[in-house]
Amino acid sequence: MAGGRDRWLGRTVCSVMVLALLALSGCRPLYLPPVPNDGLPEPHPVRLSSESGLTLGQGGRPTLVVDVIDLPSAGWLAVQWFGPKGSEVASESAWLEQDAARAEFVLPADVDLVGGEWRAVVSFGGRLLRQYLLAVP
């Protein structure tokens, strides 16, 4: 009798495994068709030229010159100035047209210039473009 029970148990386990394999093979991943690219605009990021940079200008004030080489549309170019302690000390912005894509920013005179590492963070339309560093003695 024990042989019959073992045979029955073996067949039952084998049948359950076969059914499980059949059930799993019937599952297919959810298919989502690709997004059609008809009429979708290609991304056109704003790019800055390698001529852009942060230097000590006339009067010893940090001066940032920004040359934009790819400007998809007119908009605001913003600069945030950060002092050596890491806090924002000033911000400025300039409206750029597609044909005139150059701007110059000088650290405002009401900001005390102390020695250390100064940063100028440039953004266009709310998107970060680049950060410039300058060591002021």
Buried (B, 14 or more C-beta within 10 A) or exposed (E): EEEEEEEEEEEEEEEEEEEEEEEEEEEEEEEEEEEEEEEEEEEEEBEBBEEBBBEBBEEEBBBBBBBBEEBEEEBEBBBBBBBBEEEEBBEBBEEBEEEEBBBEBBBEEEBEBEEEEBBBBBBBEEEEBBEBEBEBE
